[in-house]
């Protein structure tokens, strides 16, 4: 359904060169100029960072991923895998003379390759029929542990036509039985691989002990996606095959990292029984057995990504803190120390054996770059300039706003101003609501928000209850209050903006993806005054999530358990936007992929029919691809284009 014509907005498909781009606003095609970085690994000698670099290729509609080396002293970048377009996880050998990486060649599944840095071509060392999902060097550098799925059962004779399979806690899109993933080892120079684990259980992560004699595995009892919440940590001795449970604290498969002295294992667990609805914390467990110690109990934040520091007496951990991402040094005994790294949001931290650190950092007006620090006490230094072109554009100023919200919470959010913002002037307001709900809107770079700010709008990203940036009380407050409480939080933030004289109240829009889409549907059903709405992959019906999605039964942890027990069905319905969709009068754009495993497209169809049947202007755009968000650059760009154009159309011409 189409409603009127699109007003002119700043969505020019730009062709400006880097030099000519200085001073102009962020445009639609600048999404394709942004370079993304992942998996930085500092060499054992601390002289080089290996990082996976991803660039957009619109012509062939793909992301091209290669491996680059960055010199720590000079920042010089060397392309290590020219011609390869699908490089994934990479890591240095313990001696630093080789790099191993995952790559997908032609139509083959992803395999493990080893590249000698002294010269020569990369050599494939695995031949897993189903491809590999993760790997780890043995500490002596002579072998790998890796994970791969089992082959499906092949039926013979007439039964080869029988495609039936038993359903468990898997998503409704599955067309075959879920396959268990298991541990194998293979020599680093290639050769015959050896199977280590088997059975119905499924291995989710692997880490070696320093002596190379054992591995620490995160294992879920069955391969179905909904079983992730039941993962436990075990230790397996490779020579004898003996296993023991290290920790039966359930979680989302967060694997155990072994200390340098081989005495302890650090792993991530939930602070409460409702996994995910409470912040993560770091447990340290003796490898020889014994009770776990919650070492980050005093850090009331959603911490994770534990990295052992030299000596094995402290850890580097990270997580959201208000509207910033932070890192802490956590000793095994005593209080944590938060590091002051300035205006950089760190993620994907890595520590080498000497204690030097590398990470991916985002600044408010600059996309991701590689940073390094000589130690936890050293100031981080930006090492790369991959995103100089985007950083040179005229973008909007970022500001944190705090206000007194409902139920005694002091709340926060992030404002992105238009590039030419004039104090004292009122601007159209667009809410850009994060998903999760266990997520955080931070001051770090956001291309979608800058694209909307470039239209002359104030973009507001509130952190509502359930967000993982303010501790356990705030994050767990979303339990059995999925829409009402977060809705009050968001609206109190909107009132705070109005009180500051920032908002043109005749032109306000609300938008978001996933749980942000859920909040969009909830807010338009319960609060009036919206001019436009964009509901992307919106959770509209908790029944569909519980029964159909990949994480399925996880939703019950936040909604009082199963909807099919103890008359809990009405509780699910009361907290589903579909129960109130007949009240929505805001023109709404619905976006979804048809193969979304996380928020099934069925939920978008329900919202579409509810709005259409009640005479509310609505347009539903579906993308015939898999993934919770379109996985290809052309469709990603189309999402952003339609998002901005829909809001601009409903706002009407600027005054």
HELIX and SHEET records of a PDB file:
HELIX    1   1 UNK A   18  UNK A   21  1                                   4    
HELIX    2   2 UNK A   28  UNK A   32  5                                   5    
HELIX    3   3 UNK A  157  UNK A  161  5                                   5    
HELIX    4   4 UNK A  225  UNK A  230  5                                   6    
HELIX    5   5 UNK A  388  UNK A  391  1                                   4    
HELIX    6   6 UNK A  406  UNK A  408  5                                   3    
HELIX    7   7 UNK A  447  UNK A  453  1                                   7    
HELIX    8   8 UNK A  472  UNK A  476  1                                   5    
HELIX    9   9 UNK A  484  UNK A  499  1                                  16    
HELIX   10  10 UNK A  515  UNK A  526  1                                  12    
HELIX   11  11 UNK A  542  UNK A  548  1                                   7    
HELIX   12  12 UNK A  552  UNK A  558  5                                   7    
HELIX   13  13 UNK A  569  UNK A  574  1                                   6    
HELIX   14  14 UNK A  577  UNK A  583  5                                   7    
HELIX   15  15 UNK A  601  UNK A  613  1                                  13    
HELIX   16  16 UNK A  633  UNK A  651  1                                  19    
SHEET    1   A 4 UNK A  36  UNK A  42  0                                        
SHEET    2   A 4 UNK A  48  UNK A  57 -1                                        
SHEET    3   A 4 UNK A  62  UNK A  71 -1                                        
SHEET    4   A 4 UNK A  77  UNK A  79 -1                                        
SHEET    1   B 4 UNK A  90  UNK A  92  0                                        
SHEET    2   B 4 UNK A  98  UNK A 103 -1                                        
SHEET    3   B 4 UNK A 111  UNK A 116 -1                                        
SHEET    4   B 4 UNK A 123  UNK A 124 -1                                        
SHEET    1   C 4 UNK A 132  UNK A 137  0                                        
SHEET    2   C 4 UNK A 143  UNK A 149 -1                                        
SHEET    3   C 4 UNK A 181  UNK A 187 -1                                        
SHEET    4   C 4 UNK A 194  UNK A 195 -1                                        
SHEET    1   D 4 UNK A 202  UNK A 208  0                                        
SHEET    2   D 4 UNK A 214  UNK A 220 -1                                        
SHEET    3   D 4 UNK A 231  UNK A 237 -1                                        
SHEET    4   D 4 UNK A 243  UNK A 251 -1                                        
SHEET    1   E 4 UNK A 257  UNK A 258  0                                        
SHEET    2   E 4 UNK A 264  UNK A 270 -1                                        
SHEET    3   E 4 UNK A 280  UNK A 286 -1                                        
SHEET    4   E 4 UNK A 293  UNK A 294 -1                                        
SHEET    1   F 4 UNK A 304  UNK A 308  0                                        
SHEET    2   F 4 UNK A 314  UNK A 321 -1                                        
SHEET    3   F 4 UNK A 324  UNK A 331 -1                                        
SHEET    4   F 4 UNK A 337  UNK A 338 -1                                        
SHEET    1   G 4 UNK A 345  UNK A 351  0                                        
SHEET    2   G 4 UNK A 357  UNK A 363 -1                                        
SHEET    3   G 4 UNK A 366  UNK A 373 -1                                        
SHEET    4   G 4 UNK A 381  UNK A 382 -1                                        
SHEET    1   H 8 UNK A 398  UNK A 404  0                                        
SHEET    2   H 8 UNK A 410  UNK A 416 -1                                        
SHEET    3   H 8 UNK A 458  UNK A 463 -1                                        
SHEET    4   H 8 UNK A 427  UNK A 433  1                                        
SHEET    5   H 8 UNK A 503  UNK A 513  1                                        
SHEET    6   H 8 UNK A 532  UNK A 536  1                                        
SHEET    7   H 8 UNK A 588  UNK A 595  1                                        
SHEET    8   H 8 UNK A 618  UNK A 626  1                                        
END                                                                             
